[in-house]
Structures are given as structure tokens and as C-alpha cells.
């Protein structure tokens, strides 16, 4: 676990597992400030701690997720309602454009007498990854997968400043600034039985506030607020409630446009 199970204490009142097909709205928030695990609250009421999302690994390093209840066994593990893992991302870069400038006229250079060489590289990128969802802790029985495709642009500015001291000795330092933006995203959900396949639609402005984004599909509706302490709200009346909760959480909390842009490796 990101935190051992003790990081999320068993509530005094254990709420029964969700009923499949019944309408629910839940809130997911971190089990602790430094934890990667999340707690799920029924009716978005922080007094109704209901389920637990155990996250293993980082977002781009073999991440795995297990949604379980608080009925613990001798291993201090709850009953699994759903599990998932995110596969390695396949990234392609293209359309590179690079130009160099020797800039000795900006404010800094004019004041210091130093010269700055600036190299700017622009390019485009495309990324594809898969989220596989399972019904068991061991992740042997796959029930669905989501293919997430993203396209965007990136710009890298390398600025090398050369200084000359009073004795004529030169020294240089280089700073690098990388900016990445998502221009397009597609989420496609495929079930292993070939039924109920659908697209997860994303509403809102990319590269803006994630609180303005809403993901919708027949399985769930989800939104998120916050960055360092994200809170995800999920609504569903899907026939497999645990599956819907976990899929909605991963989509909104881990695979939002800003998450993709921050983690895509283009250099």
C-alpha cells in the first residue's frame, strides 16, 4: 500500500457494501496528507467512511489500485470490489523546430554585461496508454480496459548565460524551461465480454483548472478539485458499482489532462 492499511483506520460503523445498480454519489479523498491511498465516503459525507483505495507505486511507475471494504481479514485486507493497473505509456514525438538567438540586449544582460544564448525547441507529441480493470486482488480476471490517447505540444527553452569577471575569466550557466500542453484527449472503454463499450467524454477546458472538468459515460460521472490534496466526486448507478467507483477515480484523479501533460516524457 501507499500507506499500510493502518493508514486508514477501520470506521466504528462499517457500512454494507454497495448494491449493484443502485444510485450512489461518493467522495474520494486522501487517507492522509503524505499518503497515496484514498478513502471513499458515502453520500459525499466525511462522517460516512465507506471504502478504501489502496494505491501501489507512482502514477507512471507500475501503478496499481485496489478498491476494498473495511471488513478486514487476518492479513488486514478487506474484501476486494475492483482492482486496476496502468500500463506503460507509448509516446511519439514529431514536428521538431529549433531556433537559436544570441540575446545581449535584455534587461539582465544590459545591467550585467553578460550575454545569453537562447535555444528554443518546439515539437508535437502523441501518447497512448491502457488501464486494465479486474475483479480480483491478484488481477487475474480482467473485466475491462480503457485506452487513453492524448495529443499535445511542448516547448523547451534553454538559456545559457556567459559571464566575464574582472580578470577576463568566462563562466557559463544553463537553465532549462519545459512547457507542455494537451490539445486533444480520447478515453475509450472496452469490456472483455464485448458488451457496453463506450467513450468517456471529457467536458471542460484543457490546461485550465481541473475543477472545471467533468467526465461522463454510461458507467459514471466524475469531477475533481484540488491538486496537492485532490478530492474526486463520483456518481453512478452502474450494474457493477465497485468497478464504476474505481474507474471514475482513476480517470479523474490520475488521468486528467494536466496529469498527462505533467508526466509525458518528450525529452
N, C-alpha and C positions, 0 to 999 in steps of 0.2 A: 504494500500500500504506500501511497504518497506519505501518509501518516499511518501508523499501525492502527488497527481497528479501535484501540483505546483512544485514538484522537477524536473519535465521535462516540460519546458515551451513549449507552442504551437509555432511551427515554423511560420515564416512570410508567407511562401508559403506552403500550405497544398497540398501534393502530393496525387493524387487519389489512392484509394485502389488498391492492386494488382489484376491483371486479372488471373483467374484460368487457368492453363495450359500454361501460358506464362513463358518463361525462365527468371529467376532472380538470382542475386547474391547480398547478403546483408552482412553488418557488424553489429554485436550486441556488444555494449559496455555499461559500467555502466553509469547511469544517473548522478552520482556524486561519489566522492571518498568514501564517507560513505554510499552510497545508495545501496540497494539490488535490485533496479529496473534497467532495461536496455532500451536503446534506439536503434532502428533499422534504419540503414542508407542505402538508395537505392544505388546500384552500388558500395558499399563499400566506398562511398564518404561522409566524415563527414560534408559536407555542405548540404547534402540532407537528413535531419532528416525526417523519414517517419512514423514509427510506434513505439509503446511503449509496453514494457513488464512489467506489474505490478506484482511483486512477494510479496507474503504474507507469513510470517512465515520463519523459518530457514530450511536448507536443510533436516534435519531429524526430524523436529517437525511440522507436518501438513503443509508442503509447498504447496502453490497454485500459479498458474501462469495464468495471463490473457493478451492476446495479443489484443491490440486495436489500433484504429487510433486516430488522433488528432482532430476530429470533436466532440467537447465537447457539452454535454447537460447541463441542469440546475444543475445536480449533479457533474459537471465537470468530467464526464466519457465519453470516446469515444465509438465508435461502436466496438463491440467485433468480432474479426475474429476467435479466438480459445481460449480455456482455458484448464487447466490441473491441476492435483494434484497427488502427490506421496504418496502412501500408506506406512504403517509401514513395516519395514524390518523384515523378518523371518530369524533368524540366528541359525545355528547349529555349535557346536564345537566338535571336536573329536581328538583322537590320541595324548593325552597329554603325555608328557615326562618331568620329573623333575629330576634334579640332583643338589646336593649341594657341595660347595667347601669351605674350610677354607683357605683363602689366606693371609698369613702374610709375603709373600716374594716379593710382587710387590714393585715398586719404592716408592709409597706413604707410604706403611706400613714400609718399611725398614728405611725410613727417620724419621718417626714419632714415631715408636714403636707401632702403632695401629694395630689391626687385622681386616680384612674384611672377613665377611661370605657372600658368593655369592650363590644365588639360581637362577638357570636358568630353565625356563619352556618353552617348545616348544609345539605347537599344530597346528592343521589344522582347517579351518573354511569354511563354505558354507553359502551363503546368497541369498535370493530371495526377490524381491520387484516388485511392479506393478506401472506403470504410467498410469493413466486413462485420456483420452483426450475427450473434449466436444466441442460442437459448440456454447454454450451459457454461459453467465456470471454466472448464478446460478448453472451451472454444473448439469443440469437435463437431457440433451440429450447427452448421450455418443456415440462417433463415433468410438473409437478405444482404445486399451490398449497395453502397452509394458511390457513384462515380462523380467526383468533383473536378470540374475543369475551370481553369481561370486563365485569363489573358491580361497583360498589363504592359506598362512602360517603366523604364528605370533610367536614372541619370546619375553618373558618378563624376564628381568634381575633385580633381587632385590639384592642390595648390602648394607649390614649393617656393618657399621664401629663402632667398640668399642674402646673408648679411656680411658686411665687411667691417671689421673692428678698426681701431685707430692705428694698428700696426700693419694693416693691409691683409690680415688673415680672413679668409672666407669660411663661412659655415652655412649650412642649409638645413631646413626642417620641412617636412611634408605633412599636410593634413588632407584627409580624405572624407568627403561627404557623399553619402549614397541616399538617394530618394527613390522610392518605388511606389507605384500606384496600380490599382486594379481597375481595368476598364470593362471587363465582362466576366460573369460567373454563371456556371450552369451546374445544378445538382440534379442527378438522375437516380431514382430509387428503383432497384430491381429485386424482386422476390425470387427465391430459388425455385418455388413451385410455378413460376411463370404467371402468377395472377397479381392483380393490383399494382402493377408497375406504374410509376407516375414521376412527374418532375416536381421538385421542391422549388417553389417560386420565392424569389427574394424581392421584397418591396423596400424602397428607400434609396438614398443617395450613397453611392460608394465613396470611400475615402473621407467620409464625414463622421458624424457621431454615430456610434454603433447603437445608441439608444433609439435612433430613428429607423432602424432596420427591423423588418418583420419577415419571418419565414413561414410560408403556408403550403400545405399539401393535404390530401385526404387523411393522412396519419396524424398530423399535429399542426399547431400554430405556436411559434416561439418568438420571443424577443429577449434582448439582453440590455442591462445597464451596468455601467461601471467598467473599469479596466483593471486596476490592481486588486479590487475586491468585487469581481463580477457577480451579478445576480441574474439568473435566467428564469423567465416565466414561460411555462408550457401549458397549453390547453389541448385536450384530446378526448375523443370518445371512440378510439380505435379498438378493434377486436382483440388486440394484444397490448394492454396498457403499459406494461413494463418496457416493451420494445419501443413504444411511442415516446415514453419519457426519456429513455437513453438516447434515441436518435435525435430528438429535439434538443437535448442538452448538448450533444457533441456538435451538431450543426451550428447552433447559436453561440456556444461558448468557445469552441475550438477552431471552427472553420469559417468564421466571418471574413469579409474582405480584408479587414485590417490585419487579421491573423495570418492570412495567406501572404499579404504583401510584406509583413514583417519577417516572415520565415523563408520566403522563397530565396533560393540560392542562385544568383545570377552572375556572381564573380567569385 
